[in-house]
Amino acid sequence: KVRKMTMISPTNKEVQIGQTLKDDEFIGMVRREVMDDFLRKRANESGCTLINGLFMSMTLPKSKEESYVLTYNDFAESDGTSRQGVKKTLEVDVVIGADGANSRVAKEIDAGDYEY
């Protein structure tokens, strides 16, 4: 069980974590590659279609009846070292921006600057 840690941002800023923990508390941690694989498999088992791609941009709906339109590079058909992908679009009702500290989704919706 982890009780103290130092988080280091992509720009080398450090934050100490754990000073305020009580005696019976700890810091929950996961290995991203294990957690991401688990979430992908669970989503697929629940009926989601998995896409191996890179998010490029998003058109926001202008009304509640409209969908978000995502533009992405689809890598499913790519091979070799170029991995440029095929540009595609996808209409969706919900967007979950779980793409990390330097989130393209957060930047696209102007979610604000983070002091990393």
VEXLO-839132 format. One record per atom (N, C-alpha, C): x, y, z; residue number from 1. Coordinates in Angstrom, 2 decimals. Layout:
N
ATOM,xx,yy,zz,n
ATOM,X,Y,Z,NUM
...
***
This chain:
116
ATOM,xx,yy,zz,n
ATOM,0.85,-1.18,0.00,1
ATOM,0.00,0.00,0.00,1
ATOM,0.88,1.23,0.00,1
ATOM,0.56,2.15,-0.90,2
ATOM,1.34,3.37,-1.03,2
ATOM,0.80,4.42,-0.08,2
ATOM,1.68,5.02,0.70,3
ATOM,1.27,6.04,1.68,3
ATOM,1.79,7.43,1.33,3
ATOM,2.89,7.50,0.60,4
ATOM,3.46,8.79,0.19,4
ATOM,4.02,8.64,-1.21,4
ATOM,3.94,9.72,-1.97,5
ATOM,4.50,9.68,-3.32,5
ATOM,4.75,11.09,-3.82,5
ATOM,5.57,11.18,-4.85,6
ATOM,5.81,12.43,-5.55,6
ATOM,5.30,12.28,-6.97,6
ATOM,4.36,13.13,-7.35,7
ATOM,3.88,13.15,-8.74,7
ATOM,4.72,14.16,-9.50,7
ATOM,5.18,13.77,-10.69,8
ATOM,5.99,14.66,-11.53,8
ATOM,5.26,14.85,-12.85,8
ATOM,5.00,16.10,-13.18,9
ATOM,4.25,16.43,-14.39,9
ATOM,5.14,16.34,-15.62,9
ATOM,4.53,16.39,-16.83,10
ATOM,5.34,16.39,-18.05,10
ATOM,6.33,17.55,-18.13,10
ATOM,6.08,18.63,-17.39,11
ATOM,7.02,19.77,-17.39,11
ATOM,7.91,19.78,-16.16,11
ATOM,7.98,18.64,-15.48,12
ATOM,8.86,18.44,-14.32,12
ATOM,8.44,19.16,-13.05,12
ATOM,7.20,19.59,-12.93,13
ATOM,6.72,20.14,-11.67,13
ATOM,6.41,18.98,-10.74,13
ATOM,6.79,19.11,-9.48,14
ATOM,6.60,18.04,-8.51,14
ATOM,5.53,18.41,-7.48,14
ATOM,4.71,17.43,-7.10,15
ATOM,3.70,17.60,-6.06,15
ATOM,3.84,16.42,-5.10,15
ATOM,3.93,16.72,-3.81,16
ATOM,4.01,15.68,-2.80,16
ATOM,2.59,15.25,-2.42,16
ATOM,2.35,13.96,-2.42,17
ATOM,1.03,13.41,-2.13,17
ATOM,1.13,12.53,-0.88,17
ATOM,0.15,12.64,0.00,18
ATOM,0.06,11.73,1.13,18
ATOM,0.23,12.35,2.50,18
ATOM,0.55,13.64,2.58,19
ATOM,0.78,14.26,3.88,19
ATOM,-0.47,14.29,4.76,19
ATOM,-1.64,14.30,4.15,20
ATOM,-2.87,14.44,4.94,20
ATOM,-3.59,13.10,5.16,20
ATOM,-2.96,11.98,4.79,21
ATOM,-3.61,10.68,4.96,21
ATOM,-3.74,10.31,6.44,21
ATOM,-4.85,9.66,6.76,22
ATOM,-5.03,9.11,8.10,22
ATOM,-4.31,7.77,8.17,22
ATOM,-4.16,7.22,9.36,23
ATOM,-3.39,5.98,9.54,23
ATOM,-3.93,4.81,8.73,23
ATOM,-5.24,4.75,8.49,24
ATOM,-5.82,3.62,7.77,24
ATOM,-6.06,3.91,6.29,24
ATOM,-5.53,5.01,5.78,25
ATOM,-5.73,5.39,4.38,25
ATOM,-4.45,5.17,3.58,25
ATOM,-4.64,5.01,2.27,26
ATOM,-3.50,4.86,1.37,26
ATOM,-3.86,5.46,0.02,26
ATOM,-2.88,5.56,-0.84,27
ATOM,-3.07,6.13,-2.17,27
ATOM,-3.35,4.99,-3.14,27
ATOM,-4.52,5.04,-3.77,28
ATOM,-4.86,4.02,-4.75,28
ATOM,-4.11,4.28,-6.06,28
ATOM,-3.46,3.26,-6.57,29
ATOM,-2.68,3.41,-7.79,29
ATOM,-2.97,2.26,-8.74,29
ATOM,-2.85,2.53,-10.03,30
ATOM,-3.01,1.49,-11.05,30
ATOM,-1.90,1.65,-12.08,30
ATOM,-1.59,0.56,-12.74,31
ATOM,-0.69,0.63,-13.90,31
ATOM,-1.56,0.93,-15.11,31
ATOM,-1.28,2.02,-15.81,32
ATOM,-2.13,2.48,-16.90,32
ATOM,-2.33,1.42,-17.98,32
ATOM,-1.27,0.69,-18.35,33
ATOM,-1.42,-0.28,-19.42,33
ATOM,-2.38,-1.40,-19.02,33
ATOM,-2.40,-1.76,-17.74,34
ATOM,-3.30,-2.80,-17.25,34
ATOM,-4.73,-2.25,-17.16,34
ATOM,-4.88,-1.06,-16.58,35
ATOM,-6.20,-0.45,-16.43,35
ATOM,-6.83,-0.13,-17.79,35
ATOM,-6.05,0.44,-18.70,36
ATOM,-6.58,0.78,-20.03,36
ATOM,-7.05,-0.47,-20.76,36
ATOM,-6.26,-1.55,-20.69,37
ATOM,-6.64,-2.81,-21.34,37
ATOM,-7.93,-3.36,-20.73,37
ATOM,-8.04,-3.30,-19.41,38
ATOM,-9.26,-3.75,-18.72,38
ATOM,-10.47,-2.96,-19.19,38
ATOM,-10.34,-1.63,-19.25,39
ATOM,-11.46,-0.78,-19.66,39
ATOM,-11.86,-1.03,-21.11,39
ATOM,-10.85,-1.20,-22.00,40
ATOM,-11.16,-1.50,-23.40,40
ATOM,-11.94,-2.81,-23.52,40
ATOM,-11.46,-3.84,-22.84,41
ATOM,-12.13,-5.15,-22.90,41
ATOM,-13.55,-5.07,-22.35,41
ATOM,-13.71,-4.38,-21.25,42
ATOM,-15.04,-4.26,-20.63,42
ATOM,-16.00,-3.49,-21.54,42
ATOM,-15.51,-2.43,-22.15,43
ATOM,-16.35,-1.67,-23.08,43
ATOM,-16.75,-2.54,-24.26,43
ATOM,-15.81,-3.30,-24.80,44
ATOM,-16.09,-4.17,-25.93,44
ATOM,-17.11,-5.24,-25.56,44
ATOM,-16.96,-5.84,-24.38,45
ATOM,-17.91,-6.86,-23.91,45
ATOM,-19.30,-6.28,-23.69,45
ATOM,-19.38,-4.98,-23.44,46
ATOM,-20.67,-4.32,-23.22,46
ATOM,-21.29,-3.81,-24.51,46
ATOM,-20.65,-4.10,-25.64,47
ATOM,-21.25,-3.74,-26.92,47
ATOM,-20.60,-2.57,-27.65,47
ATOM,-19.58,-1.96,-27.07,48
ATOM,-18.91,-0.85,-27.75,48
ATOM,-18.03,-1.35,-28.88,48
ATOM,-17.92,-0.54,-29.90,49
ATOM,-17.02,-0.83,-31.01,49
ATOM,-15.68,-0.14,-30.72,49
ATOM,-14.62,-0.91,-30.69,50
ATOM,-13.30,-0.34,-30.42,50
ATOM,-12.70,0.18,-31.72,50
ATOM,-12.09,1.36,-31.64,51
ATOM,-11.44,1.98,-32.78,51
ATOM,-10.00,2.28,-32.41,51
ATOM,-9.07,1.77,-33.19,52
ATOM,-7.66,2.09,-33.00,52
ATOM,-7.37,3.34,-33.81,52
ATOM,-7.40,4.50,-33.16,53
ATOM,-7.26,5.74,-33.90,53
ATOM,-6.72,6.86,-33.05,53
ATOM,-6.50,8.00,-33.69,54
ATOM,-6.00,9.20,-33.02,54
ATOM,-7.00,10.33,-33.23,54
ATOM,-7.56,10.83,-32.12,55
ATOM,-8.50,11.95,-32.15,55
ATOM,-7.81,13.18,-32.71,55
ATOM,-8.47,13.84,-33.67,56
ATOM,-7.89,15.04,-34.28,56
ATOM,-8.69,16.31,-33.97,56
ATOM,-10.03,16.21,-34.04,57
ATOM,-10.85,17.40,-33.78,57
ATOM,-12.29,16.99,-33.51,57
ATOM,-13.08,17.97,-33.06,58
ATOM,-14.48,17.70,-32.73,58
ATOM,-15.33,18.92,-33.10,58
ATOM,-16.48,18.65,-33.70,59
ATOM,-17.47,19.69,-33.95,59
ATOM,-18.55,19.54,-32.89,59
ATOM,-18.76,20.60,-32.13,60
ATOM,-19.73,20.56,-31.04,60
ATOM,-21.14,20.71,-31.59,60
ATOM,-22.12,20.04,-30.96,61
ATOM,-23.51,20.19,-31.42,61
ATOM,-24.02,21.59,-31.15,61
ATOM,-24.87,22.07,-32.05,62
ATOM,-25.45,23.40,-31.88,62
ATOM,-26.79,23.35,-31.14,62
ATOM,-27.33,22.13,-30.99,63
ATOM,-28.58,21.95,-30.25,63
ATOM,-28.56,20.58,-29.58,63
ATOM,-29.53,20.34,-28.70,64
ATOM,-29.59,19.05,-27.99,64
ATOM,-29.92,17.89,-28.92,64
ATOM,-30.49,18.18,-30.06,65
ATOM,-30.86,17.14,-31.01,65
ATOM,-29.69,16.71,-31.89,65
ATOM,-28.64,17.52,-31.96,66
ATOM,-27.49,17.21,-32.81,66
ATOM,-26.46,16.36,-32.08,66
ATOM,-25.59,15.74,-32.85,67
ATOM,-24.52,14.91,-32.30,67
ATOM,-23.19,15.65,-32.33,67
ATOM,-22.24,15.16,-31.56,68
ATOM,-20.85,15.59,-31.70,68
ATOM,-20.30,14.89,-32.94,68
ATOM,-19.45,15.56,-33.68,69
ATOM,-18.81,14.92,-34.83,69
ATOM,-17.31,14.91,-34.56,69
ATOM,-16.76,13.70,-34.43,70
ATOM,-15.34,13.53,-34.16,70
ATOM,-14.61,13.26,-35.46,70
ATOM,-13.46,13.87,-35.62,71
ATOM,-12.57,13.56,-36.74,71
ATOM,-11.36,12.86,-36.14,71
ATOM,-10.99,11.74,-36.74,72
ATOM,-9.87,10.96,-36.21,72
ATOM,-9.14,10.26,-37.34,72
ATOM,-7.93,9.85,-37.07,73
ATOM,-7.16,9.03,-38.00,73
ATOM,-7.33,7.58,-37.56,73
ATOM,-7.91,6.78,-38.42,74
ATOM,-8.17,5.37,-38.12,74
ATOM,-6.96,4.54,-38.52,74
ATOM,-6.37,3.84,-37.54,75
ATOM,-5.16,3.05,-37.78,75
ATOM,-5.47,1.59,-38.10,75
ATOM,-6.74,1.20,-38.14,76
ATOM,-7.08,-0.20,-38.36,76
ATOM,-6.54,-0.73,-39.68,76
ATOM,-6.48,0.12,-40.67,77
ATOM,-6.05,-0.31,-41.99,77
ATOM,-4.58,0.03,-42.26,77
ATOM,-3.90,0.63,-41.28,78
ATOM,-2.51,1.05,-41.48,78
ATOM,-1.56,-0.09,-41.13,78
ATOM,-0.47,-0.11,-41.86,79
ATOM,0.58,-1.06,-41.52,79
ATOM,1.92,-0.37,-41.76,79
ATOM,2.99,-1.03,-41.38,80
ATOM,4.31,-0.45,-41.56,80
ATOM,4.62,0.58,-40.48,80
ATOM,5.60,1.43,-40.76,81
ATOM,6.06,2.38,-39.75,81
ATOM,5.41,3.75,-39.87,81
ATOM,4.72,4.05,-40.98,82
ATOM,4.17,5.40,-41.16,82
ATOM,3.00,5.66,-40.21,82
ATOM,2.11,4.70,-40.07,83
ATOM,0.96,4.80,-39.18,83
ATOM,0.26,6.16,-39.26,83
ATOM,0.02,6.64,-40.46,84
ATOM,-0.69,7.90,-40.61,84
ATOM,-2.18,7.72,-40.44,84
ATOM,-2.67,6.57,-40.77,85
ATOM,-4.08,6.31,-40.63,85
ATOM,-4.91,6.90,-41.75,85
ATOM,-6.19,6.58,-41.70,86
ATOM,-7.15,7.07,-42.67,86
ATOM,-8.07,8.05,-41.95,86
ATOM,-8.20,9.26,-42.50,87
ATOM,-9.05,10.28,-41.87,87
ATOM,-10.51,9.85,-41.98,87
ATOM,-11.19,9.84,-40.83,88
ATOM,-12.61,9.47,-40.78,88
ATOM,-13.34,10.38,-39.81,88
ATOM,-14.67,10.37,-39.89,89
ATOM,-15.50,11.09,-38.93,89
ATOM,-16.48,10.12,-38.30,89
ATOM,-16.96,10.50,-37.13,90
ATOM,-17.89,9.66,-36.37,90
ATOM,-18.84,10.56,-35.60,90
ATOM,-20.14,10.30,-35.72,91
ATOM,-21.14,11.06,-34.96,91
ATOM,-21.45,10.29,-33.68,91
ATOM,-21.39,11.00,-32.54,92
ATOM,-21.63,10.36,-31.24,92
ATOM,-22.49,11.27,-30.37,92
ATOM,-23.13,10.66,-29.38,93
ATOM,-23.97,11.41,-28.44,93
ATOM,-23.19,11.92,-27.23,93
ATOM,-22.11,11.19,-26.87,94
ATOM,-21.34,11.51,-25.68,94
ATOM,-19.86,11.39,-26.00,94
ATOM,-19.05,12.29,-25.45,95
ATOM,-17.61,12.22,-25.59,95
ATOM,-17.00,12.16,-24.20,95
ATOM,-16.17,11.16,-23.96,96
ATOM,-15.45,11.04,-22.69,96
ATOM,-13.98,11.29,-23.00,96
ATOM,-13.45,12.37,-22.49,97
ATOM,-12.05,12.74,-22.77,97
ATOM,-11.12,12.08,-21.77,97
ATOM,-10.82,10.83,-21.97,98
ATOM,-9.91,10.10,-21.08,98
ATOM,-8.59,9.88,-21.79,98
ATOM,-8.05,10.96,-22.34,99
ATOM,-6.85,10.82,-23.16,99
ATOM,-5.61,11.45,-22.52,99
ATOM,-5.57,11.49,-21.21,100
ATOM,-4.33,11.83,-20.52,100
ATOM,-4.12,13.29,-20.18,100
ATOM,-2.93,13.53,-19.63,101
ATOM,-2.58,14.86,-19.11,101
ATOM,-2.56,15.92,-20.20,101
ATOM,-2.16,15.58,-21.39,102
ATOM,-2.12,16.54,-22.49,102
ATOM,-3.29,16.27,-23.44,102
ATOM,-4.48,16.24,-22.88,103
ATOM,-5.70,15.84,-23.56,103
ATOM,-6.03,16.69,-24.79,103
ATOM,-6.13,16.03,-25.93,104
ATOM,-6.58,16.72,-27.14,104
ATOM,-8.05,17.09,-27.03,104
ATOM,-8.83,16.23,-26.35,105
ATOM,-10.25,16.50,-26.17,105
ATOM,-10.44,17.75,-25.31,105
ATOM,-9.71,17.86,-24.20,106
ATOM,-9.81,19.04,-23.33,106
ATOM,-9.43,20.31,-24.07,106
ATOM,-8.39,20.23,-24.89,107
ATOM,-7.98,21.40,-25.66,107
ATOM,-9.05,21.78,-26.68,107
ATOM,-9.66,20.77,-27.28,108
ATOM,-10.68,21.02,-28.31,108
ATOM,-11.90,21.75,-27.75,108
ATOM,-12.28,21.45,-26.50,109
ATOM,-13.44,22.11,-25.91,109
ATOM,-13.04,23.31,-25.05,109
ATOM,-11.75,23.69,-25.13,110
ATOM,-11.22,24.82,-24.39,110
ATOM,-11.51,24.69,-22.90,110
ATOM,-11.11,23.55,-22.34,111
ATOM,-11.35,23.26,-20.92,111
ATOM,-10.44,24.05,-19.99,111
ATOM,-9.53,24.81,-20.55,112
ATOM,-8.66,25.64,-19.72,112
ATOM,-7.25,25.09,-19.69,112
ATOM,-6.36,25.92,-19.17,113
ATOM,-4.95,25.54,-19.07,113
ATOM,-4.70,24.81,-17.78,113
ATOM,-3.80,23.86,-17.84,114
ATOM,-3.39,23.13,-16.66,114
ATOM,-1.94,23.49,-16.38,114
ATOM,-1.61,23.70,-15.15,115
ATOM,-0.25,24.06,-14.79,115
ATOM,0.57,22.80,-14.54,115
ATOM,0.88,22.09,-15.62,116
ATOM,1.70,20.88,-15.50,116
ATOM,3.13,21.29,-15.58,116
***
